[in-house]
């Protein structure tokens, strides 16, 4: 890449979640961020136009290929034929880097620590409430990033009515990493969040919605629940949390 091409890549990085230029040489540009631990390596496309992108984190590669399948090259890399494709890849990769474990737990510890340091009274109950509030905010942000700001079932992209639903509830988790694991929850519209939280719906190992028998047919009709509802996608890491939900929360 010449200096102008590298400048274009660096600008796209700054505008889409990769504000740090780790390396910029003729062969490649390596981008990073102070907000997450991802690394994006951008090289000139072998065909002569556009760019090729590579990421070291295998989980990020898998999730990015799921999000933007048309740009995956089938060998663990991504092709960006133009600036719009480059921007889309960098933006989605940054969102996923902010969401994937254990970035949310790291963000939580940093943010909660700053809030607690400002307090004169650090009683046990005050600390518990602050940690819970900050944790819930961070978890919601992580789910918004992971699901691209849209409901995990309906695809509705209206953040004001979306809720961060835990599969294994906050109180039952044994660590901050488990509580804030982006795979321990789903971004759901408000009525699906309430049903999931109360154990009136769950999801099977294939991502299909399972509805509790106590929801009568008229309830299901009014709630627009039918046999076609399912998660937009399901990662292997979701499965243990969903199994816990089916065994301990779902009312059958």
C-alpha positions in Angstrom: 0.0 0.0 0.0 1.2 3.5 -0.7 1.0 6.3 1.8 -2.4 7.5 0.6 -3.9 4.0 0.8 -2.6 3.6 4.3 -4.0 7.0 5.3 -7.4 5.9 4.0 -7.3 2.7 6.0 -6.2 4.6 9.1 -9.0 7.1 8.7 -11.6 4.3 8.3 -10.2 2.7 11.5 -10.5 5.9 13.5 -14.1 6.4 12.4 -15.2 2.8 13.1 -13.7 1.7 16.5 -10.0 1.3 15.8 -8.5 4.6 16.8 -4.9 3.3 17.4 -2.5 2.6 14.6 -0.2 -0.1 15.9 1.8 -0.4 12.7 1.7 1.3 9.3 4.1 0.1 6.7 4.0 -0.6 3.0 3.0 -4.2 3.6 0.2 -3.7 6.1 -1.6 -1.5 8.6 -2.4 -3.0 12.0 -5.2 -1.3 14.0 -6.1 -1.5 17.6 -8.1 0.4 20.3 -7.8 1.5 23.9 -11.4 0.3 24.4 -10.9 -3.4 23.5 -8.1 -5.9 22.9 -8.8 -6.6 19.2 -6.2 -6.3 16.4 -7.1 -5.8 12.8 -4.4 -6.4 10.1 -5.2 -4.8 6.8 -3.3 -5.5 3.6 -3.7 -4.7 0.0 -5.9 -7.2 -1.9 -3.9 -9.7 -4.0 -6.2 -8.9 -6.9 -5.1 -5.4 -7.0 -8.1 -3.4 -5.7 -9.5 -3.3 -2.2 -8.2 -4.8 1.0 -7.9 -8.0 2.9 -8.5 -8.1 6.7 -7.3 -10.6 9.2 -8.0 -11.0 13.0 -6.1 -13.1 15.5 -9.1 -14.0 17.7 -10.8 -17.1 16.3 -14.1 -16.4 18.1 -14.2 -12.9 16.6 -13.5 -14.4 13.1 -16.4 -16.8 13.5 -18.9 -14.2 14.7 -17.8 -11.7 12.1 -18.2 -14.3 9.3 -21.7 -15.0 10.7 -22.5 -11.3 10.6 -21.0 -10.5 7.2 -20.9 -13.8 5.3 -20.5 -12.1 1.9 -17.2 -10.6 2.9 -15.6 -13.8 4.4 -13.1 -15.4 2.2 -13.6 -19.0 3.5 -10.1 -19.2 4.9 -10.5 -17.1 8.1 -10.0 -13.8 6.4 -12.2 -11.1 4.9 -12.2 -9.2 1.6 -13.2 -5.6 1.4 -13.6 -4.6 -2.3 -14.3 -1.0 -1.5 -14.3 1.6 1.3 -17.9 0.8 2.3 -17.1 -2.8 2.9 -13.9 -1.9 4.8 -16.0 0.4 7.1 -18.6 -2.3 7.6 -16.0 -4.9 8.5 -14.1 -2.6 10.9 -17.3 -1.3 12.6 -18.7 -4.8 13.2 -15.4 -6.2 14.3 -15.1 -3.4 16.8 -18.6 -4.1 18.2 -17.8 -7.7 18.6 -14.5 -7.0 20.2 -16.3 -4.8 22.8 -18.8 -7.6 23.5 -17.0 -10.9 23.5 -15.8 -12.4 26.7 -14.2 -11.3 28.8 -14.2 -7.7 27.6 -17.4 -6.8 29.4 -16.0 -8.1 32.7 -12.9 -5.9 32.2 -15.0 -2.9 31.4 -17.2 -3.6 34.4 -14.3 -3.8 36.8 -12.8 -0.5 35.5 -16.1 1.4 35.6 -17.2 0.1 39.0 -13.8 0.8 40.5 -13.9 4.4 39.3 -17.4 4.9 40.8 -16.5 3.3 44.1 -13.3 5.4 44.4 -15.5 8.6 44.4 -17.6 7.4 47.3 -16.9 8.5 50.9 -19.2 5.8 52.3 -18.3 2.4 50.9 -20.6 0.2 53.0 -21.3 -3.3 51.8 -24.9 -2.6 50.6 -23.8 0.6 48.8 -21.1 -1.3 47.0 -23.4 -4.1 46.1 -26.0 -1.7 44.6 -23.3 0.2 42.6 -21.7 -3.0 41.3 -25.1 -4.4 40.3 -26.2 -1.2 38.5 -22.9 -0.8 36.7 -22.9 -4.5 35.8 -26.4 -4.3 34.3 -25.4 -1.3 32.2 -22.3 -3.0 30.9 -24.1 -6.2 30.2 -26.8 -4.4 28.2 -24.1 -2.5 26.2 -22.3 -5.8 25.4 -25.6 -7.4 24.2 -26.4 -4.3 22.1 -22.9 -4.6 20.5 -23.1 -8.4 20.0 -26.6 -8.4 18.5 -26.0 -5.3 16.4 -28.6 -3.3 18.3 -31.5 -5.6 17.2 -33.7 -8.1 19.0 -32.2 -11.6 19.0 -35.6 -13.0 17.9 -37.5 -10.4 15.9 -34.6 -8.3 14.6 -36.4 -5.1 15.8 -33.7 -2.4 15.9 -35.3 -0.1 18.4 -33.0 0.1 21.5 -35.5 1.9 23.7 -37.7 -1.2 23.8 -34.9 -3.8 24.0 -33.9 -5.5 27.2 -30.8 -7.5 28.3 -32.1 -10.8 29.4 -29.9 -13.2 31.4 -30.3 -16.9 30.8 -28.6 -17.7 34.1 -29.7 -14.9 36.5 -27.3 -12.4 38.0 -27.9 -13.8 41.5 -27.2 -17.4 40.5 -23.9 -16.7 38.7 -20.6 -17.5 40.6 -18.4 -14.8 39.1 -18.4 -11.4 37.3 -17.2 -13.2 34.2 -20.2 -15.4 34.2 -22.6 -12.6 35.0 -21.3 -10.5 32.2 -20.6 -13.2 29.6 -22.3 -12.0 26.5 -23.4 -15.6 25.8 -25.3 -15.7 29.1 -28.1 -13.6 27.7 -30.1 -12.3 24.8 -31.2 -8.9 23.6 -35.0 -9.1 23.5 -38.0 -6.9 23.0 -39.7 -6.1 26.3 -42.5 -8.7 26.2 -40.2 -11.5 25.2 -37.8 -10.4 27.9 -40.5 -10.6 30.5 -41.6 -14.0 29.3 -38.0 -15.3 29.3 -37.3 -13.9 32.7 -40.4 -15.5 34.2 -39.7 -18.9 32.6 -42.7 -18.8 30.3 -40.5 -19.2 27.2 -37.1 -20.6 26.5 -35.1 -21.8 23.6 -34.0 -25.3 22.6 -30.5 -26.3 21.5 -31.4 -25.4 18.0 -32.5 -21.9 18.9 -36.2 -22.5 18.5 -38.6 -20.9 21.0 -40.3 -23.3 23.5 -43.4 -22.0 25.1 -44.7 -23.0 28.6 -47.9 -25.0 28.6 -49.5 -22.6 31.0 -49.7 -19.9 28.3 -53.1 -20.6 26.8 -53.7 -20.3 23.1 -55.4 -16.9 23.5 -52.4 -15.6 25.4 -50.1 -16.9 22.7 -52.2 -15.2 20.0 -52.3 -11.9 21.8 -48.5 -12.0 22.4 -47.9 -13.0 18.8 -46.2 -16.2 19.8 -46.1 -19.0 17.2 -44.0 -22.0 16.3 -41.9 -20.0 13.8 -40.1 -17.8 16.4 -36.5 -18.6 16.9 -33.1 -16.9 17.7 -31.6 -15.2 14.8 -28.4 -17.2 15.5 -27.0 -19.4 18.2 -23.3 -19.8 19.1 -21.9 -22.9 20.9 -21.2 -20.8 23.9 -24.9 -20.0 24.4 -25.8 -23.7 24.9 -24.7 -24.3 28.5 -26.5 -21.1 29.6 -29.7 -22.1 27.7 -29.6 -25.5 29.2 -29.4 -24.0 32.7 -32.4 -21.8 31.8 -34.4 -24.8 30.6 -33.6 -26.8 33.7 -33.9 -24.1 36.4 -36.1 -21.2 35.1 -38.4 -22.6 32.4 -41.8 -23.6 33.8 -42.4 -26.3 31.2 
